[in-house]
Amino acid sequence: MKRAERQYALVDLLRGASRPWSAARLAGEFGVSSRTIERDIGSLQLAGVPIYADHGAAGGYSILREYSLPPLNLSAAESLAVLAGLALLESSPYQGAARRARAKIAAVMGEEQRAPVQELLGMMQVIDAVAPTGDAVPLGMLSDAIAARRVVRLTYLGEDKGDGPDRATSTVRDVETMGLLRAGDAWLLTGWCRLRDAIRGFRIERITRLEILDEVPPPRDPTILEADLARWPTRRLG
């Protein structure tokens, strides 16, 4: 994330926060050092952004909630639906963007909506049947790979299927990315697998290494993917 993008995201996060954030916690959220966060905050303060520090054990950085709020008129039910939907993206390649979007929505909610919406969100839970392993590729890399629209080389841990070709062993595959698929409790990277010479879906928690290659793949007939997906009750999100 570029410095300017990080600073915009930092402001949005502090606007939506109910408690101060320490420099260490902010550093962990954005994947930078505490020193970098302190420099960002110093630059924002010099630019007139009303960020202030609360001292003490529960202290940290806060921002005046009224600062530069964009016009957004959502009902309590609409805010709940948007926040719940974004929360479901926590296990997707768009995890970071979803978190920042949640912070923006939370920042512009009216005070009369904030408490009941947060209470209802607290009553919602998600059981993920398969949690990402420690060896999984960072989710942000997958969103970059999809946006790049190039061939990716991935190391994939196959499912244990006895003596089948995809038993629980790692294979290295060059894949022409075609998009994302939500299947039950899992997100899959879909694309043309050159190892299998066919459309394949790769569960993101089983991708242990990923490299975006310089090669731009040749155009593929979109009906190939549509025909493959026709076996399942799918729907587009846009």
Buried (B, 14 or more C-beta within 10 A) or exposed (E): BEEEEBBBBBBBBBBBBEEBBBBEEBBEBBEBEBEBBBBBBEEBBEEEBEBEEEEEEEEBBBBEBEBEEEEEEBEBEBBBEBBBEBBEBBBBBBBBBBBBBBBBBBBBBEEEBBEEBBEBBEEEEEEEEEEBEEEBBBBBBBBEBBEBEBBBBBBBBBEEEEEEEBEEEEBEBBBBBBEBBBEEEBBBBBBBBBEEEEBBBBBBBBBBBBBBBEEEBEEEEEEEBEEBBEEEEEEEEE
